[in-house]
Amino acid sequence: VLKRSYQGPLGAATGAERLHIRIADLLAHGWYLAQITGQFAALPADLSEQALTFTRAQLSTMPRTNRFDPCNQSTTMLPPSTGSPLSSAARSTQADDT
């Protein structure tokens, strides 16, 4: 199942790649929700680092131009940096998009 390729709206990906994407998505959104609600996100550091490494590798080959609407103020509002891998990723991603 993890080695098999599956077609999706953004193209083909293996089961393992889809699992990485899902984990990164859950970690990022969980972290962000905790930050904007003033809560602490107790995310496993090793899993966060793996997700960040995978995501950076995937995004390095994708065009970033016009990925977000510059008129939408919600895309420019970030919580303060906490020094965590996800905080660092959020800030570096935002810098690329504005």
C-alpha positions as CSV (number, residue, x, y, z in Angstrom):
1,V,0.0,0.0,0.0
2,L,2.8,2.4,0.9
3,K,4.7,1.7,-2.4
4,R,1.7,1.8,-4.7
5,S,1.1,5.0,-6.7
6,Y,-2.2,6.7,-6.4
7,Q,-3.6,9.4,-8.8
8,G,-5.0,12.5,-7.1
9,P,-6.0,16.1,-8.0
10,L,-2.4,17.2,-7.7
11,G,-0.9,14.3,-9.6
12,A,0.4,10.8,-8.7
13,A,1.9,10.0,-5.3
14,T,2.8,6.8,-3.5
15,G,1.0,5.8,-0.3
16,A,4.1,6.7,1.7
17,E,4.1,10.2,0.1
18,R,0.4,10.7,0.8
19,L,1.0,9.6,4.4
20,H,3.9,12.2,4.8
21,I,1.6,14.9,3.3
22,R,-1.2,14.0,5.7
23,I,1.1,14.0,8.8
24,A,2.6,17.3,7.7
25,D,-0.8,18.8,7.2
26,L,-2.1,17.7,10.6
27,L,1.0,18.9,12.4
28,A,1.0,22.3,10.6
29,H,-2.7,23.0,11.2
30,G,-2.6,21.7,14.8
31,W,0.4,23.9,15.5
32,Y,-1.2,27.0,13.9
33,L,-4.5,26.5,15.7
34,A,-2.7,26.2,19.0
35,Q,-0.7,29.3,18.3
36,I,-3.7,31.5,17.4
37,T,-5.7,30.3,20.4
38,G,-2.9,30.8,22.8
39,Q,-2.3,27.2,23.6
40,F,0.8,25.1,23.7
41,A,1.2,22.6,20.9
42,A,3.0,19.5,22.3
43,L,4.1,18.1,19.0
44,P,6.7,15.4,18.8
45,A,9.9,17.1,17.7
46,D,11.2,14.1,15.7
47,L,7.9,13.8,13.7
48,S,7.9,17.6,13.2
49,E,11.4,17.6,11.8
50,Q,10.6,14.7,9.5
51,A,7.5,16.4,8.2
52,L,9.4,19.7,7.7
53,T,12.2,17.9,5.8
54,F,9.7,16.1,3.6
55,T,7.6,19.3,2.9
56,R,10.7,21.5,2.1
57,A,11.9,18.8,-0.4
58,Q,8.4,18.7,-2.0
59,L,8.0,22.5,-2.2
60,S,11.4,23.1,-3.5
61,T,10.4,22.0,-6.9
62,M,7.0,23.7,-7.0
63,P,6.4,27.3,-8.3
64,R,5.4,29.6,-5.4
65,T,4.2,32.5,-7.5
66,N,0.6,33.6,-6.9
67,R,-0.1,30.7,-4.5
68,F,-2.0,33.0,-2.1
69,D,-4.2,36.0,-2.6
70,P,-2.2,39.1,-1.5
71,C,-5.4,40.9,-0.8
72,N,-6.5,38.3,1.7
73,Q,-5.2,39.6,5.0
74,S,-5.4,36.2,6.7
75,T,-2.4,35.0,4.6
76,T,-0.2,37.6,6.1
77,M,-1.1,37.2,9.7
78,L,1.3,34.9,11.6
79,P,1.6,34.1,15.3
80,P,4.9,35.1,16.9
81,S,7.9,32.8,16.3
82,T,8.3,30.2,19.0
83,G,11.6,28.8,17.6
84,S,9.9,25.5,16.8
85,P,10.5,23.8,13.4
86,L,6.9,24.6,12.3
87,S,7.2,28.2,13.5
88,S,10.3,28.5,11.4
89,A,8.6,26.9,8.4
90,A,5.6,29.2,8.6
91,R,7.7,32.3,8.7
92,S,9.9,31.2,5.7
93,T,6.9,30.2,3.7
94,Q,5.2,33.6,4.3
95,A,8.4,35.4,3.2
96,D,8.3,33.6,-0.1
97,D,4.6,34.5,-0.8
98,T,4.6,38.2,-0.1
